[in-house]
Amino acid sequence: MSHKDGFCPPQTSRRSSPRSSFKPRRPRSSRNRTSSLLTTFKVDAAYHRQFVSVHINNHPVRLQIDTASDINIISRRIWQSLGRPTLHPTTEYATSACGGSLTLLGRVARTVTFNDKSIVGDCFVTQTHLNLIGIDWLEPLGLLNAPINSVCISILSVSESTEMSPHDATHFADVF
């Protein structure tokens, strides 16, 4: 088997040298080579999400149940549909489920009703399309004591299409 020229010393020099033929390895180029792979997976988690319909100041709102959340969050769009009630500044901060920071635009105090129970409670407004009911409303509204299927809005069908929607194709054109 032959060797590629320039990688191994010639056979004759190895035998004729009185010193050891061991040479320390030269450090590789200081240039780091990085290979990256970007993958996307569609996880149909929407099927497992649970939502409840409550009334905030007599306005029906669908909120995702989040027992890990200490606060209630509504999107700016929901806040606008409630008539843009006074938004009080807040020093609170929130962390998303992924660990990132979630910007809170402010806090509003609202009357929240589920079935025959009503409470007055705070919710925070965010720029994102996130609408969550947290533990501080779930408990007083009696939602923690009821079987989850008895209070949740059922999802009638979930699309299992593997094709990209036109919205995704245009919105994420630089990715695809």
C-alpha positions as CSV (number, residue, x, y, z in Angstrom):
1,M,0.0,0.0,0.0
2,S,1.5,3.4,-0.9
3,H,1.4,6.7,1.0
4,K,0.5,10.1,-0.3
5,D,3.6,12.2,-0.9
6,G,4.3,14.8,1.7
7,F,2.6,13.1,4.6
8,C,5.1,10.4,5.6
9,P,8.9,10.8,5.7
10,P,10.8,8.7,3.1
11,Q,11.6,5.2,4.2
12,T,15.4,5.8,3.9
13,S,15.5,8.8,6.2
14,R,13.7,6.8,9.0
15,R,16.3,4.0,9.0
16,S,19.4,6.2,8.6
17,S,18.6,8.7,11.3
18,P,20.4,7.9,14.7
19,R,17.7,9.9,16.6
20,S,14.1,8.9,17.0
21,S,12.0,9.5,14.0
22,F,9.1,10.6,16.2
23,K,8.1,14.1,15.4
24,P,5.4,16.0,17.5
25,R,2.3,16.7,15.5
26,R,2.1,20.2,14.2
27,P,-1.0,22.1,15.4
28,R,-3.6,22.2,12.8
29,S,-4.6,25.5,11.2
30,S,-5.8,28.1,13.6
31,R,-8.9,28.3,11.5
32,N,-11.7,26.4,13.1
33,R,-14.0,24.4,10.8
34,T,-17.6,24.4,11.9
35,S,-20.3,22.3,10.4
36,S,-23.8,23.3,11.3
37,L,-27.1,21.7,10.5
38,L,-30.4,23.4,10.7
39,T,-33.4,21.2,11.1
40,T,-37.0,21.9,11.8
41,F,-39.5,19.5,13.1
42,K,-43.2,20.0,13.2
43,V,-44.5,18.8,16.5
44,D,-48.2,18.8,16.6
45,A,-48.4,20.0,20.2
46,A,-51.6,22.0,19.6
47,Y,-53.5,18.7,20.0
48,H,-52.4,18.5,23.6
49,R,-52.9,22.1,24.6
50,Q,-55.9,22.8,26.7
51,F,-58.0,26.0,26.5
52,V,-60.8,27.4,28.6
53,S,-63.3,30.1,27.6
54,V,-63.8,32.7,30.2
55,H,-65.4,36.2,30.2
56,I,-63.2,39.1,30.9
57,N,-65.5,42.1,31.6
58,N,-68.3,40.2,29.8
59,H,-66.2,39.7,26.7
60,P,-65.6,36.0,25.8
61,V,-61.9,35.1,25.7
62,R,-60.2,31.8,25.0
63,L,-57.1,31.3,27.2
64,Q,-54.6,28.4,27.2
65,I,-54.4,26.7,30.6
66,D,-50.9,27.0,32.0
67,T,-50.6,25.6,35.6
68,A,-46.9,26.5,35.6
69,S,-47.7,30.2,35.1
70,D,-48.0,32.4,38.1
71,I,-49.6,35.2,36.1
72,N,-52.3,35.6,33.4
73,I,-51.3,37.0,30.0
74,I,-53.3,38.4,27.2
75,S,-52.1,39.6,23.9
76,R,-52.3,43.2,22.8
77,R,-55.0,42.2,20.3
78,I,-57.2,40.8,23.1
79,W,-56.5,43.9,25.2
80,Q,-57.6,46.1,22.2
81,S,-60.8,44.0,21.8
82,L,-61.6,44.7,25.5
83,G,-61.7,48.4,24.6
84,R,-58.2,49.2,25.6
85,P,-58.6,49.5,29.3
86,T,-56.1,51.6,31.2
87,L,-52.7,49.9,31.0
88,H,-50.8,50.3,34.3
89,P,-47.0,50.2,34.2
90,T,-45.4,47.1,35.7
91,T,-42.0,46.3,37.1
92,E,-42.8,42.6,36.9
93,Y,-40.9,40.5,34.4
94,A,-41.8,37.2,32.8
95,T,-39.8,34.3,31.4
96,S,-41.2,32.2,28.5
97,A,-41.3,28.4,28.6
98,C,-38.1,28.4,26.5
99,G,-36.3,30.5,29.1
100,G,-36.3,33.8,27.1
101,S,-37.6,37.1,28.4
102,L,-41.2,38.0,27.7
103,T,-41.8,41.7,27.5
104,L,-44.9,42.9,29.5
105,L,-46.5,46.0,28.2
106,G,-48.4,46.6,31.3
107,R,-51.0,45.3,33.8
108,V,-54.8,45.6,33.8
109,A,-57.3,44.7,36.5
110,R,-60.4,42.9,35.1
111,T,-63.4,41.0,36.2
112,V,-63.1,37.4,35.1
113,T,-66.0,35.0,35.0
114,F,-66.2,31.3,34.5
115,N,-69.6,29.6,34.8
116,D,-71.1,31.1,38.0
117,K,-67.8,32.3,39.6
118,S,-66.4,35.8,39.2
119,I,-63.2,37.3,40.5
120,V,-61.3,40.6,40.0
121,G,-57.8,39.9,39.0
122,D,-54.8,41.3,37.2
123,C,-53.6,40.2,33.8
124,F,-50.5,41.3,31.9
125,V,-50.5,42.4,28.3
126,T,-47.8,41.3,25.9
127,Q,-47.0,42.0,22.3
128,T,-47.0,38.3,21.4
129,H,-50.0,36.3,20.5
130,L,-49.9,34.6,23.9
131,N,-53.1,34.2,26.0
132,L,-52.6,32.3,29.2
133,I,-54.6,31.6,32.3
134,G,-52.3,31.0,35.2
135,I,-52.6,29.6,38.6
136,D,-53.8,32.8,40.2
137,W,-57.1,32.7,38.2
138,L,-57.4,28.9,37.9
139,E,-57.6,28.3,41.6
140,P,-60.2,31.0,42.6
141,L,-62.4,30.1,39.6
142,G,-62.5,26.5,40.7
143,L,-60.8,25.2,37.5
144,L,-58.1,23.3,39.4
145,N,-60.7,21.1,41.2
146,A,-62.6,20.1,38.0
147,P,-61.7,17.4,35.6
148,I,-59.8,19.1,32.8
149,N,-62.0,17.6,30.1
150,S,-65.1,19.1,31.7
151,V,-63.9,22.7,31.5
152,C,-61.7,22.7,28.3
153,I,-62.7,23.7,24.8
154,S,-62.4,20.6,22.7
155,I,-60.4,20.7,19.4
156,L,-62.6,19.2,16.7
157,S,-59.9,18.5,14.2
158,V,-56.2,18.9,13.8
159,S,-54.7,19.2,10.3
160,E,-51.9,16.7,9.7
161,S,-50.8,18.2,6.5
162,T,-47.0,18.1,5.9
163,E,-47.3,20.9,3.3
164,M,-46.3,24.4,4.1
165,S,-49.1,26.9,4.4
166,P,-49.0,29.9,2.1
167,H,-48.5,32.2,5.1
168,D,-45.5,30.2,6.3
169,A,-44.0,30.2,2.8
170,T,-44.1,34.0,2.5
171,H,-43.4,34.8,6.1
172,F,-40.3,32.5,6.3
173,A,-39.2,32.8,2.7
174,D,-35.6,33.4,3.6
175,V,-35.5,30.1,5.5
176,F,-37.0,28.0,2.8
